[in-house]
Amino acid sequence: MAAGGPGGKTLALGGMRFAAALLGLVLAACGPVRRAGEWHPAPEPRARPSLDVGRRVRPAEATLACVDSPLVTSWERRMRSRRELADDRKETMARGARYLPQLRQLVVDAGLPPGLALLPAVESGFEPRARGKFGELGLWQLRPATARRFGLVVDAERDDRADPAQETRAAARYLGYLHRRYRDWPLALAAYNAGEGRIDRALARQPHATFWELSASGHLPRKSRDYVPRFLALVRLDERVRACAPRPATEQLRVAAAAPPSPRPLPVVREMRAPRTIDPQA
């Protein structure tokens, strides 16, 4: 039978209806048909299970301000009660006022606690031209070798340490490296002050010790034993620091059960404190 006959027309019409029905099913499966120029709100994303359930979030600054030690408390009281110390702190912070906003931003950009921006207060008194007896220079008092190690140019014609922003970036890289190596801010700060070699030798004599334990045993230089709690007390006194967040009850019990006679830094109890070998440029 020829396709042009009545039977052919019936078959063609039936085929068209079947194709239209099939197309409708496909479009329905793909979603509603949208007309040109018509706006449709995007569907709300499905809620994902939180990975932070039960995890207490602390302000970044509390990493330093909430380190708990009688030595820090003692320095804090001295800075409040002794007029000469209080006046010196006031003058130093007044000098630092012009630098602190940018220093804090650079420190935060490096992923570090903003309280570290106060370190030049004890390093140089916020004097950008301050010099040390071992070649240190600038707000952060980096030695030439350390400055070069963390990306600065220091030679007869150019010294990047004289630029507060460049030296801050290098100091932040150094502090980040020290914290990754020693896994503890008091130890990292002691290494910044006394050098990694001093801290490594002290830990070789007393493996896995905290800064406070090394300090109590006399394995650290007296200058470093004062440097760390003095700086942490300064961070506590900074007007930007708020009250420390309370610990979960389970963490308090664990710390109380594990605490040795000597004071330990808060808020984390660490099982391993030996230094690691880390690429400083990482």
C-alpha positions in Angstrom: 0.0 0.0 0.0 1.3 3.4 -1.0 2.1 5.9 1.8 -0.1 8.5 0.2 -3.3 6.5 0.8 -5.8 6.8 3.7 -4.0 4.1 5.7 -0.7 5.9 5.3 -2.2 9.1 6.6 -3.5 7.3 9.7 -0.2 5.8 10.4 1.6 9.1 10.0 -0.8 10.9 12.3 -0.4 8.1 14.9 3.4 8.4 14.6 3.3 12.1 15.2 1.1 11.7 18.2 3.4 9.1 19.6 6.5 11.3 19.0 4.8 14.2 20.7 3.9 12.1 23.7 7.4 10.8 23.9 8.8 14.3 23.7 6.5 15.4 26.5 7.7 12.6 28.7 11.4 13.5 28.1 10.7 17.2 28.8 8.9 16.3 32.0 11.8 14.2 33.2 14.2 17.0 32.5 12.2 19.6 34.4 9.7 22.4 33.5 9.8 24.0 30.2 11.1 27.6 30.5 10.1 30.3 28.2 12.5 32.8 26.8 13.1 35.7 29.2 11.2 34.0 32.0 13.1 34.0 35.4 13.0 31.0 37.7 14.7 31.0 41.2 17.4 28.4 41.6 16.4 25.6 43.9 17.7 25.8 47.5 20.7 23.5 48.0 20.3 20.5 50.2 21.6 21.0 53.7 24.9 19.1 54.2 25.8 17.6 57.5 28.2 19.9 59.5 31.7 18.7 60.0 32.1 21.0 63.0 29.4 19.6 65.3 30.6 19.7 68.8 33.7 21.7 68.0 34.1 24.9 70.0 35.2 27.8 67.8 37.6 30.2 69.6 38.6 33.7 68.4 42.0 33.6 66.7 43.4 36.0 69.2 42.5 33.8 72.1 45.2 31.4 70.9 47.6 33.8 72.5 45.5 35.8 75.0 44.2 32.7 76.7 47.5 30.9 77.3 47.3 30.2 81.1 50.3 30.4 83.3 51.2 32.0 86.6 54.2 33.7 84.9 51.9 35.4 82.4 49.5 36.5 85.2 52.5 37.8 87.2 53.7 39.9 84.3 50.2 41.2 83.6 49.9 42.4 87.3 53.3 44.0 87.1 52.4 45.9 83.9 49.3 47.1 85.6 50.6 48.0 89.0 54.2 49.3 88.4 54.1 52.8 87.1 57.3 52.6 85.1 56.1 49.5 83.3 52.7 50.9 82.7 54.1 54.2 81.4 56.6 52.3 79.1 53.7 50.2 77.7 51.6 53.3 77.1 54.5 55.1 75.3 55.3 52.0 73.2 51.7 51.4 72.2 51.4 55.1 71.3 54.4 54.7 68.9 52.8 51.5 67.5 49.4 53.1 66.8 50.5 54.1 63.3 51.7 50.6 62.4 49.3 48.3 64.2 46.4 48.4 61.8 48.6 47.3 58.9 50.6 44.9 60.9 47.5 43.1 62.2 46.1 42.8 58.7 49.4 41.4 57.3 49.5 38.9 60.2 45.9 37.8 59.7 46.5 37.5 56.0 49.3 35.1 56.8 46.9 32.9 58.8 48.4 33.8 62.2 46.7 35.1 65.4 46.4 38.9 65.2 47.9 39.3 68.6 51.3 38.5 67.1 51.2 42.0 65.6 52.2 43.2 69.1 55.5 41.4 69.0 57.4 44.5 67.8 56.5 46.1 71.1 58.9 43.9 72.9 61.3 43.5 70.0 61.9 47.1 69.0 59.4 49.2 71.0 57.9 49.9 67.5 61.0 51.8 66.4 61.5 51.0 62.7 65.2 52.0 62.8 66.1 50.0 65.9 69.3 48.0 65.6 70.5 45.1 67.6 74.0 44.0 68.5 73.8 40.9 66.2 72.8 42.9 63.2 69.1 42.9 63.9 67.1 45.7 62.2 63.6 47.0 62.1 60.3 46.6 63.9 60.7 42.8 64.1 64.5 42.8 64.6 65.2 40.1 62.1 68.9 39.1 61.7 70.3 39.3 58.2 70.5 35.5 57.7 66.9 35.0 58.9 65.6 37.9 56.7 67.3 36.3 53.6 66.0 32.9 54.6 62.4 34.2 54.4 62.6 36.1 51.2 64.1 39.5 52.0 67.0 41.2 50.3 69.8 42.3 52.6 73.0 43.5 51.1 75.2 46.6 50.9 72.8 48.4 48.6 69.4 47.3 49.8 67.8 46.2 53.1 64.2 45.2 52.9 64.0 45.0 56.7 63.8 48.8 56.7 60.3 48.5 55.0 57.8 47.7 57.8 55.4 45.9 55.5 58.1 43.7 53.9 59.7 42.8 57.2 56.3 42.0 58.7 55.6 39.5 55.9 58.9 37.8 56.4 58.5 37.7 60.2 55.0 36.2 59.7 56.5 33.5 57.5 59.1 32.8 60.1 56.6 32.7 63.0 54.3 30.4 61.0 57.3 28.1 60.3 58.2 28.0 64.0 54.7 27.2 65.0 54.5 24.3 62.5 57.8 23.0 63.8 57.2 23.2 67.6 53.4 23.0 67.5 53.1 25.4 70.4 53.1 29.2 70.5 55.1 29.7 73.7 57.9 27.4 72.2 57.6 29.2 68.8 58.0 32.6 70.5 61.0 31.3 72.5 62.6 30.1 69.3 62.0 33.5 67.7 63.8 35.1 70.6 66.6 32.7 71.4 67.0 30.8 68.1 65.9 27.3 67.0 69.2 25.8 68.1 68.7 26.8 71.7 65.2 25.3 71.8 66.3 22.1 70.1 69.1 21.6 72.6 66.7 22.2 75.5 64.2 19.7 74.1 67.0 17.2 73.6 67.7 17.4 77.3 64.0 17.3 78.2 62.0 15.7 75.3 58.4 16.6 74.8 58.5 19.4 77.4 56.4 22.5 77.3 58.0 26.0 77.3 56.9 26.3 80.9 58.6 23.0 81.9 61.8 24.0 80.1 61.7 27.4 81.8 61.2 25.9 85.2 64.0 23.5 84.7 66.5 26.2 83.7 67.1 24.8 80.2 66.3 28.1 78.6 68.1 31.5 78.8 66.7 33.9 81.4 65.9 36.4 78.7 63.6 33.9 76.9 62.1 32.8 80.2 60.9 36.4 80.6 60.3 37.3 76.9 57.5 34.8 76.4 55.3 35.5 79.4 55.9 39.3 79.1 54.7 39.3 75.5 51.7 37.1 76.3 50.8 39.5 79.2 51.0 42.4 76.7 48.5 40.5 74.4 46.2 40.0 77.4 46.3 43.7 78.2 45.6 44.8 74.6 42.2 46.4 74.5 41.2 44.3 71.5 41.3 41.1 73.5 38.0 39.8 74.9 37.4 37.2 77.6 38.5 33.7 76.8 35.9 31.2 75.8 35.2 28.5 78.4 36.2 25.0 77.8 33.9 22.1 77.3 33.4 20.1 80.5 34.9 17.0 79.0 38.1 18.9 78.0 38.4 20.4 81.4 38.3 16.9 83.0 40.8 15.5 80.6 43.2 18.4 81.2 42.8 18.2 85.0 43.6 14.5 84.9 46.6 14.9 82.7 48.1 18.1 84.1 51.6 17.8 85.6 52.7 19.9 88.6 54.2 22.6 86.3 51.8 24.9 84.5 50.8 24.0 80.9 49.6 26.2 78.1 45.9 26.3 77.3 43.7 25.4 75.5 45.2 22.3 73.8 46.8 19.3 75.5 49.5 17.9 73.2 51.0 14.5 73.3 54.0 15.3 71.1 56.2 18.4 71.4 59.5 17.4 69.8 60.5 19.6 66.9 59.9 18.5 63.3 62.0 19.0 60.3 60.1 21.4 58.1 60.9 23.2 54.9 60.9 26.9 56.0 59.7 28.0 52.6 56.7 25.7 52.8 
